[in-house]
Amino acid sequence: MEIQNLKTPFGKFLSGKYEKSFAYKTIKDRLPVIITSIIDNISQCKDSIITKYGSNCSEELKQVIGQLSELKSEMMTNKPLKFMSSSENGKEDISKWNECIKNQQFKNANLSTWYNSVWLFSECYMYRRVAHIFLSTTTLLTYDYFEKQKHDNFTTSLETISVLANYTMKVLNESESNLIDNQKNCFTNLLKSALWGNKCDLSLSQGSAVKIEDMVDQTKTLDENILIDHSDLIWTRLNHFRADKKGTTIDIFLDNAGYELFTDFCIAAFLIENNFAKKIRFYVKSIPWFVSDVTERDLFWTIDTMKNSNHKNLMKLGHRCSKYLEDNKWTVEIESFWTEPYDFSQMKVESLPLYNKLSEAILIIFKGDLNYRKLMGDINWDYETDLKTALRGFQPTNIVTLRTVKADLIVGVPHKKVNELFCKQENWMETGQYGLIHSYFVDHNL
């Protein structure tokens, strides 16, 4: 199938075969740059890697670089997606990936190439192939090839993080005596800080640090860029759950490490301290993913860094976060499904125990573009499609999506508004300048 010089039609899967789509740009330009950055990082840090992982990894590093270069070449020349071998250490999802590739080939061999596959599948496949290369070694099993960028994102955002730490600690310390209206204002500020923190996507910037301004002050000025804002509805429903004493568990599907993860900690602390939840479950990735996605190690590194900060309120907040984990008010959940070849509508079939686990929560907060795409199935829905329809039966519980728009799909927005935005800026869906606070409540929807 040849590349088609058009945008993705409504009702079709996002795919690199559409030349005027962000999927095409991603596979042609962004993903090869990300692989190159991994190779460059290995070359630049070779001595420190050998010091940490032992002299035996020297030869494996050469093999890894060769395999990464081969992967990059396959992508750039639109080769068929390859099966992964069973030589990997510690993971059991290889057969699932290979089965999906086999099914694509059975339907149409041309559909199983990099550009012709569904974008969600081919992009996730790239990150899984990269992980496969490292997990097939004997010495580099725990090496996180994106770790430096994630750490840099946090440290370069420390000034903004410190400002938000001051605000959050003030809110938490005064929360018990606050009037309900002031609580609502604090909740909205923290929710919107968590939204705009999602701009820190290192996969979008190919691993370069993203400058973040003071989001506490910026939230109000950015309101006009929130295309769907269900903040009031979410606040109302949370208070309803709290009054009914249903506030047991809230799940947060994390996206980016660094500044965004810190904003997630802030809203999670607010929810605990104000009795909206007795437990927050943070869902992380089990392997390095989409450059900046949070792993368990990232989460604990962030809290440890906060605890050791010279900034008083950041240190205090770090100790508070650590105490939440110690008291089991916060838990870190690792599920292989997040890095398997499925969107969320397939969860009930592919991982029923996980679907049932999510059903225990009163609310799931999905952070970021990748989670949004998995909710939508990477289908280019008509812009005015309602969220329930786009979820295609994925309704384990009440759902909130916090997403800055960095891919060319969106639902729940009038055509008139979308057309206005296209007139202002043709690539507005790729920039992260616009946000969504979009909800679907199973028992009470808009």
KAPEZI-V633433 format. One record per backbone hydrogen bond with DSSP energy under -1.0 kcal/mol. NH is the residue of the N-H (numbers start at 1). CO is the residue of the C=O. Records with the same first field share a line. If there is no record, write none. Layout:
NH: CO / CO
This chain:
4: 17
6: 4
11: 380
12: 9
14: 378
17: 115
18: 15
19: 4
20: 6
21: 18
25: 21
26: 22
27: 23
28: 24
29: 25
30: 25
31: 26
33: 29
34: 30
35: 31
36: 32
37: 33
38: 34
39: 35
40: 36
41: 37
42: 38
43: 39
44: 40
45: 41
49: 45
50: 46
51: 47
52: 48
53: 49
54: 50
57: 54
58: 55
61: 57
62: 58
63: 59
64: 60
65: 61
66: 62
67: 63
68: 64
69: 65
70: 66
71: 67
72: 68
73: 69
74: 70
75: 71
76: 72
77: 73
78: 75
79: 74
81: 112
89: 135
97: 93
98: 94
99: 95
100: 96
101: 97
102: 98
103: 99
104: 100
105: 101
106: 102
107: 103
108: 104
111: 108
112: 109
114: 79
117: 113
119: 14
122: 118
123: 119
124: 120
125: 121
126: 122
127: 123
128: 124
129: 125
130: 126
131: 127
132: 128
133: 129
134: 130
135: 131
136: 132
137: 134
143: 140
147: 144
150: 146
151: 147
152: 148
153: 149
154: 150
155: 151
156: 152
158: 155
161: 157
162: 158
163: 159
164: 160
165: 161
166: 162
167: 163
168: 164
169: 165
170: 166
171: 167
172: 168
173: 169
174: 170
183: 179
184: 180
185: 181
186: 182
187: 183
188: 184
189: 185
190: 186
191: 187
192: 188
193: 189
194: 190
195: 191
196: 192
197: 193
198: 195
199: 196
200: 197
201: 199
205: 201
207: 202
208: 205
218: 214
219: 215
222: 218
223: 220
225: 222
226: 223
227: 435
230: 437
234: 230
235: 231
236: 232
237: 233
238: 234
239: 235
240: 236
241: 237
242: 238
243: 239
244: 240
245: 242
246: 241
248: 246
250: 279
251: 363
252: 281
253: 365
254: 283
257: 292
262: 258
263: 259
264: 260
265: 261
266: 262
267: 263
268: 264
269: 265
270: 266
271: 267
272: 268
273: 269
274: 270
275: 272
276: 271
277: 271
278: 248
279: 248
280: 329
281: 250
282: 331
283: 252
284: 333
285: 294
292: 290
293: 289
294: 255
299: 295
300: 296
301: 297
302: 298
303: 299
304: 300
305: 301
306: 302
307: 303
308: 304
309: 306
315: 311
316: 312
317: 313
318: 314
319: 315
320: 316
321: 317
322: 318
323: 319
324: 320
325: 321
326: 322
327: 323
328: 325
329: 324
330: 324
331: 280
333: 282
338: 335
339: 336
340: 337
342: 340
344: 374
346: 343
347: 344
350: 346
351: 347
355: 351
356: 352
357: 353
358: 354
359: 355
360: 357
361: 358
362: 249
364: 398
365: 251
366: 400
367: 253
368: 402
372: 368
373: 369
374: 370
375: 371
376: 372
377: 373
378: 373
380: 12
381: 379
385: 382
390: 386
391: 387
392: 389
394: 391
395: 393
399: 440
400: 364
401: 438
402: 366
403: 436
405: 434
409: 407
412: 385
413: 383
418: 414
419: 415
420: 416
421: 417
422: 418
423: 419
424: 420
425: 421
428: 425
430: 427
432: 405
435: 225
436: 403
437: 228
438: 401
440: 399
